[in-house]
Amino acid sequence: MLAFAAVLVTGALILVEANQEKELTMRIVWLGLAYLGLLTVAHLAVRRWAPYADPVILPCVALLNGLGLVMIHRIDLAMADVKMPNGETWDPAASKQVLWTAIAVVLFCTVLKVLSDHRTLARYGYTFGFAGLVALLLPGVLPSFIAPEINGAKIWLSFGAFSIQPGEFAKILLMVFFAAFLVSKRDLFTIAGRRVIGLDLPRARDLGPLLAAWAVVVSIMVLQKDLGSSLLFFGIVLVLLYVATERAAWVVVGVVLFSGAAVLAWRIFGHVQVRVQNWLDPFVDPYGAGHQILQSLFGLGTGGLFGAGLGGGRPDEIPEANTDFITAVIGEELGFVGLSAVLLLYTVFALRGLRNALAVRDTFGKLLGGGLAFAVAFQIFIVVGGVTKLIPMTGITAPFLSKGGSSLLANYILVALLLRISNAARAPKSTPKPRQQQPAIADQFTVMVERPR
């Protein structure tokens, strides 16, 4: 399956060059060989340190990563002839994406090598929780020269030419914390309170963890003005609560709390008001705030059912095409069928992750595996929902597809954790060796012993 993914990606790179009427250069060979080499390293690491891991998860990730590389290269070709507003030339991102993928694969292999048992993470649950909370809120409290505001949101830390989005890593750290916390305090969340409209609501004194998560979400909205990260984080918390307790009341209470916080953010922050207005009617400001979503919708409409073909679209017309709106470029050039195929890859990835989470024997592994698989599925739902105007735009990136080092590094760590959990779920049970029983005295041979003279 990995070889099949490599063939598809290399063929797609050739089609992009051919449809752009470019001569085939060694650049395609370099990108294809680099991609194949990185996949080979990842495959050998899995075979060495997680031999019983799910064989479908890594090929899905490899194909998604490869398609993202193809689309980023496609956008580089389209933007090469575009004059930038400040007079600068377009900086190609495909080579940088390969470099970030290489670093991500190294992290992937390191996690598989160092973490021999996923249950070890539960011992450091509170430490991970504190670190994740600091990473999540840090951009909102630091000054602008370290945490600049980009497109209305403060989610980046900038150090000269290097920048990082700590929220991508905080997502994993906080999932480890909540999984460990719910395992140790599960009884607090299973006790029912009053019954209202057929739902057994939780007791008021048991709402503390949920209210703490809600307070973190509100802090993200206030300090960072980032609705996407807050929605993703709170959604993961609610799913972990539901998986741990099997009670829908927690989800209902959580949705009500988040809806109230979202309405409050809409009333207070102009940035959120603009995004909601673009969601309701982007034609109010078609050449300003609504330009990005309108170009996305026009691109999806141009793609139609089967798309304009690789290299046949106009991704240069969509702002931030290689990050927030890369799925719109896929929809334009591969059509509804191609975009649906990409979403099916995410679906297969999430289903395999959830299946392995159900199969693993320990409760911590079930919660952590379920949370990791759901996080990827929910994140791509938020991304595609914003691109297609199903929900307001959020500004988060598509896992494995979009350009960006932070997203790739964090998501490859996530995949390594999922493979470690699946290895524990699929490994054969070790049976203790049967003890050799001594034969009964009656069954033993009689030995004649002569009396010494």
C-alpha positions as CSV (number, residue, x, y, z in Angstrom):
1,M,0.0,0.0,0.0
2,L,2.9,2.4,0.6
3,A,4.3,1.6,-2.8
4,F,0.9,2.2,-4.3
5,A,0.8,5.6,-2.5
6,A,4.2,6.5,-3.8
7,V,3.2,5.6,-7.4
8,L,0.1,7.8,-7.1
9,V,2.0,10.7,-5.8
10,T,4.7,10.6,-8.4
11,G,2.2,10.2,-11.2
12,A,0.3,13.2,-9.8
13,L,3.5,15.3,-9.8
14,I,4.1,14.4,-13.5
15,L,0.5,15.4,-14.4
16,V,0.8,18.7,-12.6
17,E,4.0,19.6,-14.6
18,A,2.5,18.3,-17.9
19,N,-0.8,20.2,-17.6
20,Q,1.1,23.4,-16.8
21,E,3.1,22.9,-20.0
22,K,6.3,22.7,-18.1
23,E,9.2,20.5,-19.1
24,L,9.8,17.6,-16.8
25,T,12.8,18.3,-14.7
26,M,14.8,16.5,-12.1
27,R,12.8,18.4,-9.5
28,I,10.0,15.9,-9.8
29,V,12.4,13.0,-9.5
30,W,13.9,14.6,-6.4
31,L,10.5,15.2,-4.8
32,G,9.3,11.6,-5.7
33,L,12.5,9.9,-4.4
34,A,12.5,12.0,-1.2
35,Y,8.9,11.1,-0.5
36,L,9.5,7.4,-1.2
37,G,12.6,7.4,1.0
38,L,10.8,8.9,3.9
39,L,8.0,6.5,3.6
40,T,10.4,3.6,3.6
41,V,12.1,4.8,6.8
42,A,8.7,5.2,8.5
43,H,7.7,1.7,7.3
44,L,10.9,0.1,8.6
45,A,10.5,1.8,11.9
46,V,7.0,0.4,12.3
47,R,8.2,-3.1,11.4
48,R,11.0,-2.8,13.8
49,W,9.4,-1.3,16.9
50,A,5.6,-1.9,16.4
51,P,5.4,-5.1,14.3
52,Y,1.7,-5.8,15.1
53,A,0.5,-2.2,14.5
54,D,-2.5,-1.6,12.2
55,P,-1.2,-1.9,8.5
56,V,-3.7,0.6,7.1
57,I,-3.1,3.7,9.2
58,L,0.4,4.6,7.9
59,P,-0.5,4.2,4.2
60,C,-3.5,6.5,4.7
61,V,-1.2,9.1,6.3
62,A,1.4,8.6,3.5
63,L,-1.1,9.2,0.7
64,L,-2.6,12.3,2.4
65,N,0.9,13.7,3.0
66,G,1.8,13.0,-0.6
67,L,-1.3,14.6,-2.0
68,G,-0.6,17.6,0.1
69,L,2.9,17.8,-1.3
70,V,1.5,17.5,-4.9
71,M,-1.0,20.4,-4.2
72,I,1.7,22.6,-2.6
73,H,3.9,22.0,-5.6
74,R,1.0,22.8,-7.9
75,I,0.4,26.1,-6.0
76,D,4.1,26.9,-6.3
77,L,3.9,26.6,-10.1
78,A,0.8,28.8,-10.2
79,M,2.2,31.5,-8.0
80,A,5.6,31.7,-9.8
81,D,4.2,34.0,-12.4
82,V,2.1,36.1,-10.0
83,K,3.4,39.5,-9.0
84,M,3.2,39.9,-5.3
85,P,1.9,43.2,-3.8
86,N,5.2,44.1,-2.2
87,G,7.2,43.3,-5.3
88,E,8.8,40.1,-3.9
89,T,8.8,36.8,-5.7
90,W,6.9,33.7,-4.5
91,D,8.9,31.5,-2.2
92,P,8.4,27.9,-3.2
93,A,7.1,25.8,-0.3
94,A,7.3,22.2,-1.7
95,S,10.9,21.7,-0.8
96,K,10.3,23.1,2.7
97,Q,7.4,20.7,3.1
98,V,9.6,17.7,2.3
99,L,12.1,19.0,4.9
100,W,9.4,19.3,7.5
101,T,8.2,15.8,6.6
102,A,11.7,14.4,7.1
103,I,11.8,16.0,10.6
104,A,8.3,14.7,11.3
105,V,9.4,11.1,10.3
106,V,12.4,11.4,12.7
107,L,10.0,12.4,15.5
108,F,7.7,9.6,14.5
109,C,10.5,7.0,14.7
110,T,11.7,8.4,18.0
111,V,8.3,8.1,19.6
112,L,8.0,4.5,18.5
113,K,11.5,3.7,19.8
114,V,11.3,5.5,23.1
115,L,7.6,4.7,24.0
116,S,7.5,0.9,24.2
117,D,4.2,1.0,26.2
118,H,1.5,3.7,25.8
119,R,0.4,3.1,29.4
120,T,3.6,4.8,30.6
121,L,2.1,8.2,29.5
122,A,-0.6,7.9,32.2
123,R,2.0,8.3,34.9
124,Y,2.8,11.8,33.7
125,G,-0.8,12.8,33.0
126,Y,-0.8,15.9,35.2
127,T,2.6,17.0,33.9
128,F,1.4,16.8,30.3
129,G,-1.8,18.6,31.3
130,F,0.2,21.5,32.7
131,A,2.5,21.7,29.8
132,G,-0.4,21.5,27.3
133,L,-2.2,24.3,29.1
134,V,0.9,26.5,29.0
135,A,1.5,25.8,25.3
136,L,-2.2,26.5,24.5
137,L,-2.4,29.9,26.2
138,L,1.2,31.1,25.8
139,P,0.7,33.0,22.4
140,G,-2.3,34.9,23.9
141,V,-0.3,36.4,26.8
142,L,3.1,37.1,25.2
143,P,3.8,40.5,23.5
144,S,3.2,41.0,19.8
145,F,6.9,40.9,18.7
146,I,7.0,37.2,19.9
147,A,3.4,36.2,19.3
148,P,2.2,38.3,16.3
149,E,-1.5,38.6,15.4
150,I,-2.0,36.9,12.0
151,N,-5.4,37.2,10.2
152,G,-6.9,38.3,13.5
153,A,-5.7,35.4,15.7
154,K,-2.7,35.1,18.0
155,I,-1.7,31.4,17.7
156,W,1.9,31.6,16.6
157,L,5.2,32.1,18.3
158,S,7.8,33.8,16.1
159,F,11.6,33.7,16.6
160,G,13.1,35.5,13.6
161,A,12.7,33.3,10.5
162,F,11.4,30.4,12.6
163,S,7.8,30.2,13.9
164,I,5.8,27.5,15.7
165,Q,2.2,26.9,16.5
166,P,2.2,25.5,20.1
167,G,-1.5,24.7,20.0
168,E,-0.9,21.8,17.7
169,F,1.3,20.0,20.3
170,A,-1.0,21.2,23.2
171,K,-3.8,19.2,21.6
172,I,-1.9,15.9,22.1
173,L,-0.6,16.8,25.6
174,L,-4.1,17.7,26.8
175,M,-5.6,14.5,25.4
176,V,-3.1,12.4,27.4
177,F,-4.0,14.4,30.5
178,F,-7.8,14.0,30.1
179,A,-7.5,10.3,29.3
180,A,-5.4,9.7,32.5
181,F,-7.7,12.0,34.5
182,L,-10.9,10.2,33.4
183,V,-9.4,6.8,34.1
184,S,-8.6,7.8,37.7
185,K,-11.7,9.8,38.4
186,R,-14.3,7.9,36.3
187,D,-16.7,7.3,39.2
188,L,-17.2,11.1,39.6
189,F,-18.7,11.4,36.1
190,T,-20.9,8.3,36.2
191,I,-23.0,9.4,39.2
192,A,-26.3,10.8,37.9
193,G,-28.0,13.9,39.2
194,R,-31.5,15.2,38.4
195,R,-33.4,13.8,35.5
196,V,-34.6,16.4,33.0
197,I,-36.4,15.7,29.7
198,G,-35.1,12.1,29.8
199,L,-31.5,13.0,30.5
200,D,-29.7,12.2,33.7
201,L,-27.8,15.5,34.2
202,P,-24.6,15.4,36.2
203,R,-24.5,16.8,39.7
204,A,-23.4,20.4,40.1
205,R,-20.4,19.5,42.2
206,D,-19.2,17.1,39.4
207,L,-19.1,19.9,36.8
208,G,-15.7,21.2,37.9
209,P,-13.5,19.6,35.1
210,L,-16.0,20.5,32.4
211,L,-16.2,24.1,33.7
212,A,-12.4,24.2,33.8
213,A,-12.2,23.1,30.1
214,W,-14.9,25.7,29.3
215,A,-12.8,28.4,31.0
216,V,-9.8,27.4,28.9
217,V,-11.9,27.7,25.8
218,V,-13.1,31.1,26.8
219,S,-9.5,32.2,27.5
220,I,-8.5,31.1,24.0
221,M,-11.4,33.1,22.5
222,V,-10.5,36.2,24.6
223,L,-6.7,36.1,24.4
224,Q,-6.1,34.6,21.0
225,K,-9.4,35.3,19.2
226,D,-9.3,31.8,17.8
227,L,-12.6,30.1,17.4
228,G,-11.2,27.1,15.5
229,S,-8.8,25.9,18.2
230,S,-11.3,26.4,21.0
231,L,-13.9,24.4,19.1
232,L,-11.5,21.6,18.4
233,F,-10.2,21.5,22.0
234,F,-13.7,21.5,23.6
235,G,-15.0,18.9,21.1
236,I,-12.2,16.5,22.1
237,V,-13.0,17.0,25.8
238,L,-16.7,16.2,25.2
239,V,-16.0,13.1,23.2
240,L,-13.6,11.8,25.8
241,L,-16.2,12.4,28.5
242,Y,-18.8,10.6,26.4
243,V,-16.6,7.6,25.8
244,A,-15.6,7.4,29.4
245,T,-19.2,7.6,30.8
246,E,-21.5,6.7,27.9
247,R,-23.8,9.5,29.0
248,A,-25.2,12.0,26.5
249,A,-25.9,14.5,29.2
250,W,-22.3,15.6,29.3
251,V,-22.4,16.3,25.6
252,V,-25.6,18.3,26.0
253,V,-24.2,20.4,28.9
254,G,-21.0,21.0,27.0
255,V,-22.7,22.1,23.8
256,V,-24.8,24.6,25.8
257,L,-21.7,26.0,27.5
258,F,-19.7,26.3,24.3
259,S,-22.7,27.9,22.4
260,G,-22.9,30.5,25.1
261,A,-19.2,31.3,24.9
262,A,-19.4,31.5,21.1
263,V,-22.3,33.9,21.2
264,L,-20.4,36.0,23.8
265,A,-17.3,36.1,21.5
266,W,-19.4,37.1,18.6
267,R,-20.9,40.0,20.5
268,I,-17.5,41.2,21.8
269,F,-14.9,40.6,19.1
270,G,-15.0,42.3,15.7
271,H,-12.8,39.6,14.2
272,V,-15.4,36.9,15.0
273,Q,-18.3,39.2,13.8
274,V,-16.5,39.5,10.4
275,R,-16.2,35.7,10.1
276,V,-19.9,35.2,11.0
277,Q,-20.9,37.8,8.5
278,N,-18.8,36.1,5.8
279,W,-20.5,32.9,6.7
280,L,-24.0,34.3,6.4
281,D,-23.5,36.5,3.3
282,P,-19.9,36.9,1.9
283,F,-21.3,39.1,-0.9
284,V,-21.6,42.0,1.6
285,D,-17.9,42.6,1.0
286,P,-16.9,40.6,-2.0
287,Y,-13.5,42.3,-2.6
288,G,-12.6,42.6,1.1
289,A,-13.4,40.3,4.0
290,G,-15.6,38.0,1.9
291,H,-13.1,37.6,-1.0
292,Q,-11.4,34.4,0.3
293,I,-14.6,32.4,0.9
294,L,-16.1,33.6,-2.4
295,Q,-13.0,32.5,-4.3
296,S,-13.2,29.1,-2.6
297,L,-16.8,28.6,-3.5
298,F,-16.1,29.7,-7.1
299,G,-13.2,27.2,-7.3
300,L,-15.4,24.4,-6.0
301,G,-18.1,25.3,-8.5
302,T,-15.6,25.3,-11.3
303,G,-14.3,21.9,-10.3
304,G,-17.8,20.4,-10.5
305,L,-18.1,16.6,-10.3
306,F,-14.7,15.5,-11.8
307,G,-12.6,18.6,-11.5
308,A,-10.5,20.7,-13.9
309,G,-7.6,18.3,-13.7
310,L,-4.3,18.5,-11.9
311,G,-2.7,21.7,-13.1
312,G,-5.9,23.0,-14.7
313,G,-7.3,25.1,-12.0
314,R,-6.6,28.6,-10.7
315,P,-5.3,28.2,-7.1
316,D,-3.6,31.6,-7.4
317,E,-7.0,33.2,-7.1
318,I,-7.6,31.8,-3.6
319,P,-5.8,33.5,-0.7
320,E,-3.9,31.2,1.6
321,A,-4.4,28.3,-0.8
322,N,-1.6,26.1,0.5
323,T,-2.7,26.4,4.2
324,D,-6.3,27.1,5.3
325,F,-7.9,26.5,1.8
326,I,-5.9,23.6,0.3
327,T,-9.1,21.5,0.3
328,A,-10.7,24.1,-2.0
329,V,-7.8,23.7,-4.4
330,I,-8.3,19.9,-4.3
331,G,-12.0,20.4,-4.9
332,E,-11.3,22.6,-7.9
333,E,-8.7,20.4,-9.6
334,L,-10.0,16.9,-8.6
335,G,-13.7,17.8,-8.3
336,F,-16.3,16.4,-5.9
337,V,-15.2,12.9,-6.6
338,G,-11.5,13.7,-5.7
339,L,-12.4,15.7,-2.6
340,S,-14.7,12.9,-1.5
341,A,-11.9,10.4,-2.0
342,V,-9.6,12.5,0.3
343,L,-12.4,12.7,2.9
344,L,-12.8,8.9,2.7
345,L,-9.1,8.5,3.4
346,Y,-9.6,10.5,6.6
347,T,-12.6,8.4,7.4
348,V,-10.7,5.2,7.0
349,F,-7.9,6.6,9.2
350,A,-10.3,7.6,11.9
351,L,-12.3,4.3,11.8
352,R,-9.1,2.2,12.1
353,G,-8.0,4.3,15.0
354,L,-11.3,3.9,16.8
355,R,-11.4,0.2,16.0
356,N,-7.9,-0.3,17.6
357,A,-9.0,1.9,20.6
358,L,-11.9,-0.5,21.2
359,A,-9.7,-3.5,20.9
360,V,-7.0,-2.4,23.3
361,R,-7.3,-4.0,26.8
362,D,-6.6,-1.0,29.1
363,T,-9.1,1.9,29.7
364,F,-6.4,4.5,29.3
365,G,-5.5,3.2,25.8
366,K,-9.2,3.1,24.8
367,L,-9.7,6.8,25.8
368,L,-6.4,8.0,24.3
369,G,-6.8,6.1,21.1
370,G,-10.4,7.2,20.6
371,G,-9.4,10.9,21.3
372,L,-6.5,10.8,18.9
373,A,-8.6,9.3,16.1
374,F,-11.5,11.7,16.7
375,A,-9.2,14.7,16.8
376,V,-8.1,14.2,13.2
377,A,-11.6,13.6,12.0
378,F,-13.1,16.5,13.8
379,Q,-10.3,18.8,12.6
380,I,-10.8,18.0,8.9
381,F,-14.6,18.5,9.5
382,I,-13.9,22.0,10.8
383,V,-11.6,22.8,7.9
384,V,-13.9,21.5,5.1
385,G,-16.9,23.0,6.9
386,G,-15.3,26.5,6.8
387,V,-14.2,26.1,3.1
388,T,-17.6,25.1,2.0
389,K,-19.4,27.7,4.1
390,L,-21.1,25.0,6.2
391,I,-19.7,26.7,9.4
392,P,-17.8,30.0,9.8
393,M,-14.1,30.0,8.8
394,T,-11.8,29.0,11.6
395,G,-8.3,29.3,10.2
396,I,-6.9,25.9,11.2
397,T,-5.0,23.6,8.8
398,A,-6.0,20.3,7.3
399,P,-3.9,17.5,8.9
400,F,-1.1,16.1,6.6
401,L,-2.3,18.2,3.7
402,S,-1.6,21.8,4.5
403,K,1.7,23.5,4.4
404,G,3.2,24.0,7.9
405,G,5.8,22.4,10.1
406,S,4.0,22.5,13.4
407,S,1.0,20.7,12.0
408,L,3.1,17.9,10.4
409,L,5.3,17.4,13.5
410,A,2.3,17.2,15.8
411,N,0.3,14.9,13.6
412,Y,3.1,12.5,13.0
413,I,3.5,12.2,16.8
414,L,-0.2,11.5,17.0
415,V,0.1,8.8,14.4
416,A,3.0,7.2,16.3
417,L,0.9,7.1,19.4
418,L,-2.0,5.5,17.5
419,L,0.3,2.9,16.0
420,R,1.7,2.1,19.5
421,I,-1.9,1.6,20.8
422,S,-2.8,-0.5,17.8
423,N,0.3,-2.6,18.3
424,A,-0.8,-3.3,21.9
425,A,-4.3,-4.1,20.7
426,R,-3.3,-6.5,17.9
427,A,-0.3,-8.2,19.6
428,P,-1.0,-11.9,20.6
429,K,-1.6,-12.5,24.2
430,S,1.5,-14.0,25.9
431,T,0.5,-17.2,27.6
432,P,2.6,-18.4,30.6
433,K,4.5,-21.6,30.1
434,P,2.8,-24.6,31.7
435,R,4.6,-25.8,34.8
436,Q,5.9,-29.3,34.5
437,Q,4.0,-31.5,37.0
438,Q,5.8,-34.3,38.8
439,P,4.2,-37.7,38.1
440,A,2.3,-39.3,40.9
441,I,4.1,-41.7,43.3
442,A,1.9,-44.6,42.2
443,D,3.0,-44.0,38.5
444,Q,6.7,-44.0,39.2
445,F,8.9,-47.0,38.6
446,T,9.9,-49.2,41.5
447,V,13.6,-49.4,42.0
448,M,15.1,-52.3,43.9
449,V,17.9,-51.2,46.2
450,E,20.2,-53.8,47.7
451,R,21.1,-53.6,51.3
452,P,24.8,-53.1,51.7
453,R,26.6,-56.1,53.3
